[in-house]
Amino acid sequence: MERLVPLTKILMTLAVSVWAILLRDWPSLLALVIFESAVLLVFGLLVKQYKTVFALISFAVFLGLIQFLGSGDVESAIVSGLRMLAMTLVFIALLATTKLQDLTAALVTQCKIPYEYAFMFTAALRFVPDFIAESHAVQEAQACRGLSLEGNFVKRIKSYASVIQPLLLKSLGRSETMALSLELRGFGGPTHSFAASVGLRSLDYGVIAGLVVVTILIFVLYN
């Protein structure tokens, strides 16, 4: 997976998302999820990112329950949960094996996305782990002050308000610091240079060709 350039991984992510949209029955979506899980397991990402995978599975189950409560159709609920899981699992392979600066370079130089939007996307990804770490730190600090996150659902929501407020204030402070730093460095200039080399190789062309073939086959079979 590391031998593929960022553009190939981006196209792979888009292709799998398209497959998840085109597949309409739960056995096919389940097969896609199993295939993605097997790929993550082979490359050692399933074990390293087990917390993320568990969170995605939990959200898929929650989404399926919401769909079931809204429609009353069990099959539709399963399809919704599996589709969401199939579309998100592939992002683990993209983000866990690609440096953010390489991803930015690929989005700007090859996907022709404006630099400001590409930087905004990768900057948000860069601060997700920091945001999670800060949330744990705030919870521990509030717990030392006597805050209890136990009890029924309503009590937990009220307790989490004491966590969200300082977390938002810290996030706003981080955003202001980042904005000032970007301004001092001349962010928004007309030219940009990248040290990363994102040129396609023979392996990338082979993978892209395979993605195109599979996408066409799925489109023909399910439409």
C-alpha positions as CSV (number, residue, x, y, z in Angstrom):
1,M,0.0,0.0,0.0
2,E,2.8,2.4,0.8
3,R,4.3,1.9,-2.7
4,L,1.2,3.5,-4.3
5,V,1.3,7.3,-4.9
6,P,-1.3,9.5,-3.2
7,L,-3.3,10.0,-6.4
8,T,-3.8,6.3,-6.8
9,K,-5.0,6.0,-3.2
10,I,-7.4,8.9,-3.7
11,L,-8.8,7.2,-6.8
12,M,-9.1,3.9,-4.9
13,T,-11.0,5.7,-2.2
14,L,-13.4,7.3,-4.7
15,A,-13.8,4.0,-6.6
16,V,-14.7,2.0,-3.5
17,S,-17.2,4.7,-2.5
18,V,-18.8,4.5,-5.9
19,W,-19.0,0.7,-5.6
20,A,-20.7,1.1,-2.2
21,I,-23.3,3.4,-3.9
22,L,-23.9,1.1,-6.9
23,L,-24.3,-2.1,-4.8
24,R,-27.9,-2.3,-3.6
25,D,-28.1,-5.7,-1.8
26,W,-26.6,-6.4,1.6
27,P,-24.7,-9.6,0.6
28,S,-22.7,-7.7,-2.0
29,L,-22.0,-4.8,0.5
30,L,-21.1,-7.3,3.1
31,A,-18.6,-8.9,0.7
32,L,-17.1,-5.5,0.0
33,V,-16.7,-4.8,3.7
34,I,-15.1,-8.2,4.2
35,F,-12.7,-7.5,1.3
36,E,-11.8,-4.1,2.7
37,S,-11.2,-5.6,6.2
38,A,-9.0,-8.4,4.7
39,V,-6.9,-5.8,2.8
40,L,-6.5,-3.8,6.0
41,L,-5.6,-6.9,7.9
42,V,-3.0,-7.9,5.3
43,F,-1.3,-4.5,5.5
44,G,-1.4,-4.5,9.4
45,L,-3.8,-1.6,9.5
46,L,-6.8,-3.4,11.0
47,V,-4.9,-4.1,14.3
48,K,-3.2,-0.7,14.4
49,Q,-6.4,1.2,13.8
50,Y,-8.7,-1.1,15.8
51,K,-10.2,1.8,17.8
52,T,-11.1,3.6,14.6
53,V,-12.6,0.5,13.0
54,F,-14.6,-0.2,16.2
55,A,-15.9,3.4,16.1
56,L,-16.9,3.1,12.5
57,I,-18.7,-0.2,13.2
58,S,-20.5,1.4,16.1
59,F,-21.6,4.3,14.0
60,A,-22.8,1.9,11.2
61,V,-24.9,0.0,13.7
62,F,-26.3,3.3,15.0
63,L,-27.1,4.4,11.4
64,G,-28.8,1.1,10.7
65,L,-31.0,1.5,13.8
66,I,-32.0,5.0,12.8
67,Q,-32.9,3.7,9.3
68,F,-34.9,0.9,10.8
69,L,-36.8,3.2,13.1
70,G,-37.6,5.5,10.2
71,S,-38.6,2.9,7.6
72,G,-39.3,-0.3,9.6
73,D,-37.4,-2.3,6.9
74,V,-34.7,-4.6,8.2
75,E,-32.9,-5.1,4.9
76,S,-32.8,-1.3,4.2
77,A,-31.3,-0.8,7.6
78,I,-28.6,-3.4,7.0
79,V,-27.8,-1.9,3.6
80,S,-27.5,1.6,5.0
81,G,-25.1,0.5,7.8
82,L,-23.0,-1.7,5.5
83,R,-22.8,1.1,2.8
84,M,-21.6,3.6,5.3
85,L,-19.0,1.2,6.7
86,A,-17.8,0.3,3.2
87,M,-17.4,4.0,2.3
88,T,-15.5,4.8,5.5
89,L,-13.2,1.8,5.9
90,V,-11.3,2.7,2.8
91,F,-10.4,6.1,4.3
92,I,-8.3,4.3,6.9
93,A,-6.0,2.9,4.2
94,L,-5.8,6.4,2.6
95,L,-5.0,8.3,5.8
96,A,-2.9,5.8,7.6
97,T,-0.5,5.2,4.7
98,T,-0.3,8.7,3.2
99,K,1.6,11.7,4.5
100,L,-0.6,14.8,4.7
101,Q,1.9,16.9,2.8
102,D,1.9,14.3,0.0
103,L,-1.9,14.2,0.0
104,T,-2.0,18.0,-0.4
105,A,0.5,17.9,-3.2
106,A,-1.5,15.3,-5.1
107,L,-4.8,17.2,-4.6
108,V,-3.2,20.4,-5.9
109,T,-0.9,19.3,-8.7
110,Q,-2.8,16.3,-10.0
111,C,-6.5,16.7,-9.0
112,K,-6.3,20.5,-9.7
113,I,-8.0,21.4,-6.5
114,P,-7.2,25.0,-5.3
115,Y,-4.5,25.0,-2.8
116,E,-6.6,26.8,-0.1
117,Y,-9.3,24.0,-0.2
118,A,-6.7,21.2,-0.3
119,F,-4.9,22.7,2.7
120,M,-8.1,23.2,4.6
121,F,-9.0,19.5,4.1
122,T,-5.6,18.2,5.2
123,A,-5.3,20.7,8.1
124,A,-8.6,19.4,9.4
125,L,-7.3,15.8,9.2
126,R,-4.1,16.9,10.9
127,F,-5.8,18.3,14.0
128,V,-8.3,15.4,14.5
129,P,-5.9,13.4,16.7
130,D,-5.0,16.6,18.6
131,F,-8.7,17.3,19.1
132,I,-9.3,13.8,20.5
133,A,-6.3,14.0,22.8
134,E,-7.5,17.4,24.1
135,S,-11.0,16.0,24.7
136,H,-9.5,13.2,26.9
137,A,-7.3,15.7,28.7
138,V,-10.3,18.0,29.4
139,Q,-12.4,15.0,30.7
140,E,-9.6,14.0,33.0
141,A,-9.2,17.6,34.3
142,Q,-12.9,17.9,34.9
143,A,-13.0,14.5,36.6
144,C,-10.4,15.7,39.0
145,R,-12.7,18.6,39.8
146,G,-15.5,16.1,40.7
147,L,-17.3,15.9,37.4
148,S,-19.0,12.5,36.9
149,L,-19.9,11.2,33.4
150,E,-22.0,8.4,34.7
151,G,-25.7,8.1,35.0
152,N,-28.6,8.1,32.6
153,F,-28.6,9.7,29.1
154,V,-29.8,13.1,30.2
155,K,-27.3,13.4,33.1
156,R,-24.5,12.4,30.7
157,I,-25.5,15.1,28.2
158,K,-25.5,17.7,30.9
159,S,-22.2,16.5,32.2
160,Y,-20.6,16.6,28.8
161,A,-21.5,20.3,28.5
162,S,-18.8,21.0,31.0
163,V,-16.4,19.2,28.7
164,I,-17.5,20.7,25.4
165,Q,-17.2,24.4,26.6
166,P,-13.5,24.3,27.5
167,L,-12.8,22.1,24.5
168,L,-14.4,24.6,22.1
169,L,-12.4,27.5,23.7
170,K,-9.2,25.6,23.3
171,S,-10.1,24.8,19.6
172,L,-10.8,28.5,18.9
173,G,-7.5,29.5,20.5
174,R,-5.7,26.9,18.3
175,S,-7.5,28.2,15.2
176,E,-6.5,31.8,15.9
177,T,-2.9,30.8,16.5
178,M,-2.9,28.8,13.2
179,A,-4.5,31.7,11.3
180,L,-1.8,34.1,12.6
181,S,1.0,31.7,11.7
182,L,-0.4,31.3,8.2
183,E,-0.7,35.0,7.7
184,L,2.9,35.6,8.9
185,R,4.1,32.9,6.4
186,G,2.3,34.5,3.5
187,F,-0.4,32.0,3.1
188,G,-2.5,32.6,0.0
189,G,0.3,33.5,-2.4
190,P,-0.1,32.8,-6.1
191,T,2.7,30.1,-6.3
192,H,3.3,27.0,-4.3
193,S,6.1,24.4,-4.4
194,F,6.0,20.8,-3.1
195,A,8.9,18.7,-2.1
196,A,6.9,15.5,-2.6
197,S,7.1,13.5,-5.8
198,V,3.7,12.2,-6.8
199,G,4.3,10.9,-10.3
200,L,2.5,7.7,-11.3
201,R,4.4,4.5,-11.8
202,S,3.6,1.2,-13.5
203,L,2.1,-0.3,-10.4
204,D,-0.2,2.7,-10.1
205,Y,-1.4,2.4,-13.7
206,G,-2.2,-1.2,-13.1
207,V,-4.2,-0.5,-10.0
208,I,-6.1,2.3,-11.7
209,A,-6.9,0.1,-14.7
210,G,-8.2,-2.6,-12.3
211,L,-10.4,0.0,-10.5
212,V,-11.9,1.2,-13.8
213,V,-12.6,-2.4,-14.9
214,V,-14.3,-3.4,-11.6
215,T,-16.3,-0.1,-11.6
216,I,-17.6,-0.8,-15.1
217,L,-18.5,-4.4,-14.3
218,I,-20.4,-3.4,-11.2
219,F,-22.2,-0.6,-13.1
220,V,-23.2,-3.1,-15.8
221,L,-24.4,-5.8,-13.4
222,Y,-26.4,-3.5,-11.0
223,N,-27.9,-1.1,-13.5
